[in-house]
Each structure stands twice: as structure tokens, then as C-alpha cells.
Amino acid sequence: MEVLNIGVDLGVTAKHHAEVVNSEGTKICSSVSFPGTKEGFDMLRENVAKQGGQGTKLRFICEPTSMSWFPLAVYARRHGDEIMRVKAQKSHALRKYYSRHSKSDKLDARVLAMMPVVDKGSVEELYLPDRLTNALDRRCRQREKISKEIASLKTRIKSLYQWLMPGLTDCFEDAYGQRAKAFYKRYTNPFRIKRLGISRLGKVLDKVGRQHPAEGLAKRLYEAAVRGCELYDRSDEYIDFDELQEEIEYYQGRSGEVSSGFISCL
């Protein structure tokens, strides 16, 4: 049975590009650019089918990019065509080789079409998961991405306070707990904390997280604020505490949004 190899250089936002060769590596038709739609896939398939005889097998070869490969894989399976992917180690080696001659890190359609001809072991059947497995895989990726973003936001908040009022976040038992977040939302200016005083600061803290005692917390926070005041005394021309407060509020708001997304993907 004649097999036509169709190398497809997948585009994420741009059109896909295809090159077609026979089992001997001879190009049998002009290059084709097409959108990732049913009409685009139909056009490609019809153009290629004209080049083969009765019973010609079509073999699509691609390098999975983002999710651009998915519509093509579903289409190919539905029409009884083969859908192959370049093995990861081969892809890496080829990309390294071609990078010497091109700025692009993509494997173009011509190279993909020739892979089964020059090295049969370089390609393998593309695994198309069932819908449950697909959904689970996407949710796991989403969870990992959200977890990293939350960690990044927490690190940013801690880093800001570390240079603003050294040691402040260490005053809390949980630097990202309910009481800490309530404090961050209002008190990014060390001079404001100093003016408030230990007694009134303690009353503010007691209103938040009453299930956990805040013994000595107000004093520790006040001392950290005093250290911040000493650092930035007569430095108004260099630091805008109101702007820093808005920055913290943004991080906290963003963290809340991301956390909601994290819960929804569990």
C-alpha cells in the first residue's frame, strides 16, 4: 500500500504549513498552507488524496505544539489516517542541528515529512487520550500553573516587606494567614504603624483571627516598623508608601483570584 507522508508544521495562531512526500522521499505536490479548521483539513486531505492511487494511506507527522495538534489528531483519526509525532529525543537532536542554520527552533514541514523516510524509528504514533484522561491532564496542568503563581505572589509580598521593614513577615506564625493578610492590607507604611502604637495595633490584630491568640505580635510588628522608620527617615523623595500599599493590595487581590481558581480545579 502506498503511503504518503504529510509533514505538518503547526501554527499556534498562524496557519499550518504542510509538505507531502512519498515513501521514497520525493515531493509529490506543492506546499500547502491551511487554517486549523475542518475546511482547512478537508482542503489538505483532498489535495493530497489526488496525488495517490486507490487505497493510498495518509500519514500525518507533526511535532505537538501547544494544543494545535489536537484538532488535527482528532480529524485524522476520524478519517482513518495515521497521525504520528516526532520522538522527543529525536526532536531535540534535530532542533539542535538545524539551529546552527536557522534562528527558528521549530522543525519545518519538509523535515517532518522526511522523518519516516530517513529514520523510521524517529516517529511514533501520537497518543490521543480519551476525554476523561484529557480533562484530568489539563486540570493537573492547570493546578500546577496556579500553584506556581500563588507561590510567586507570596514570594513577592515577602520580598517587598523584607526590604521595607526587615523581619516583619517573620513576626507572624503564618506569614500568609488570615491575620497577616489583614495586616498587609492596611499597614505597608512603617510610619503609620509607629503612630498607631503597640496598644492600638494590638486591638486591630485582636479583631482578626480571634481563634488564635496574638500574644506579643503587636510588639514584634511595632519593633519591625520602627526599624523601617529608622531606615527610611527623611526619605520621602525616594519612596512612596501609598503606592507600595496599592502594590500589596494588587498582589493580595490577584492571589485571591488565583486561589479561587485553584479550589475550582481540585
Number of C-alpha atoms within 10 A of each C-alpha: 8 13 16 25 32 28 27 26 26 27 17 13 9 11 16 19 20 25 26 27 20 20 15 13 17 13 17 14 14 11 13 18 17 18 17 20 13 12 11 15 18 13 16 19 16 10 14 22 16 11 13 16 10 9 10 16 17 23 21 25 30 28 24 17 13 10 11 17 21 15 13 20 22 13 16 18 12 9 11 11 17 18 25 24 21 22 15 13 10 15 18 13 11 15 17 12 11 16 14 9 8 10 8 11 12 16 21 20 23 21 18 28 28 24 20 21 17 13 10 10 12 18 21 14 14 20 10 13 10 8 9 9 11 12 12 12 13 13 16 14 13 15 18 12 13 20 15 11 16 20 11 14 18 16 11 14 19 19 13 16 19 15 12 23 23 18 19 21 21 14 18 17 13 12 17 16 11 11 21 18 16 17 15 19 15 14 16 24 20 24 18 14 22 19 11 14 13 19 11 13 19 19 12 15 18 18 10 17 14 10 7 10 11 18 10 11 18 23 17 17 25 24 21 24 25 17 18 23 20 13 15 16 9 10 10 9 6 8 12 11 17 12 12 16 17 14 15 23 18 14 18 21 13 15 19 13 12 18 16 12 15 18 10 10 15 9
